[in-house]
Amino acid sequence: TLWAKLPGGADGGAFAQAALRHGVAVVPGRLLSASALSHGYVRIAYTQPPDRLRAAADGLAAAWDGFGRC
C-alpha cells in the first residue's frame, strides 16, 4: 500500500469520494490514524493485476483533475 499525502492541503475524505465516483476506492487517512494530522492523506492499495492498476491510476488522475471543481 501507499500512504499518500495530497498536495495543497486537500482533504483525504473528500478526495476518496471523488475517486470513488471514478471507480477507484482509496481510504481516507483520518480513518486509519488517531492523529488529526492525517486528514490530508489517503491509503492506496495496489494488489490488483497490472491492467487494473493502470485503469485505477487513470481513474485517480481523472478524480484529481476534477477535484475542487465539483
C-alpha positions in Angstrom: 0.0 0.0 0.0 0.9 3.6 -0.4 0.3 6.3 2.3 0.0 9.4 0.0 -0.1 13.0 1.2 -2.4 15.1 -1.0 -1.0 18.4 -2.3 -2.3 21.8 -1.3 -3.8 20.7 2.0 -6.5 18.7 0.2 -8.9 16.7 2.4 -8.4 12.9 2.1 -12.1 12.1 2.8 -13.3 14.5 0.1 -10.8 13.1 -2.4 -11.7 9.5 -1.5 -15.3 10.4 -2.5 -14.1 11.9 -5.8 -12.0 8.8 -6.5 -15.0 6.6 -5.8 -17.0 8.5 -8.4 -14.3 7.5 -10.9 -14.4 3.8 -9.9 -11.4 3.8 -7.5 -11.6 3.1 -3.8 -9.0 4.6 -1.5 -9.2 5.0 2.2 -9.1 8.5 3.8 -6.2 8.8 6.2 -8.4 10.0 9.1 -9.9 6.5 9.2 -6.5 4.9 9.8 -4.9 7.3 12.3 -5.6 8.7 15.7 -3.9 11.9 14.7 -5.8 14.8 13.2 -2.8 15.5 11.1 -3.7 12.6 8.7 -6.7 14.3 7.2 -4.7 15.2 4.1 -3.6 11.6 3.3 -5.1 8.6 1.6 -4.1 5.0 1.6 -3.9 3.4 -1.8 -3.7 -0.4 -2.1 -2.1 -1.9 -5.2 -2.9 -5.6 -5.0 -4.5 -5.9 -8.4 -3.2 -7.1 -11.7 -1.2 -4.5 -13.8 -4.1 -3.8 -16.2 -6.4 -3.0 -13.3 -3.8 -0.9 -11.7 -3.3 1.2 -14.9 -7.1 1.7 -15.0 -7.1 2.7 -11.3 -4.2 5.2 -11.9 -6.2 6.7 -14.8 -9.3 7.0 -12.5 -7.2 8.7 -9.8 -5.8 11.1 -12.3 -9.3 11.9 -13.6 -10.6 12.3 -10.0 -7.7 14.7 -9.2 -8.3 16.7 -12.4 -11.9 17.3 -11.4 -11.3 17.6 -7.6 -12.2 21.0 -6.3 -14.4 21.8 -9.2 -17.3 19.6 -8.1 
